[in-house]
Each structure stands twice: as structure tokens, then as C-alpha cells.
Amino acid sequence: MRVDMKDQKFRISFSNIKLSWPASYSAGISSPAYDGPINSKADMDAIKPVLLKFGDEILASIGSSKNEGDW
């Protein structure tokens, strides 16, 4: 995740997003583990709203923090 800030505005960009899940076994069917890039538009469409919420969380954090001159 990268955050660029300028003139009291910010932009968030994401790169190298990966999905991971463990192997599972259910009802006699085994599914292998996966750790790799997002390959389908459906996966990206499911992840995108969660990633965009980071912007709202950053705004809430900035708005609620007190001005601390020295970090």
C-alpha cells in the first residue's frame, strides 16, 4: 500500500496484491492451498471495496488525532 499526500489530499494505491488460503478438506473433497496473485476479475471485485475502506480509516484517524508537534 502506498499513500501519497499533497495539499491536504491523499491518494492510496496498491501493488503486488496476493491471495492466500490454507488447504481444506470437506465432504470428501480436498482443495489445495493457494498463495499467489489475483487472477480473476471476480476476486478483484470482492477485494476492492475492502481496500477502498482504508481511505475512510485514514481520514478518521487523521481527524481524531491531536496535533502532536513531534512524532
Protein Blocks (a to p, Z undefined) as FASTA:
>chain_A
ZZddeehiacdddehiacddddddeehiacdddddddfbfklmmmmmmmmmmmmmmmmmm
mmmpccdfbZZ
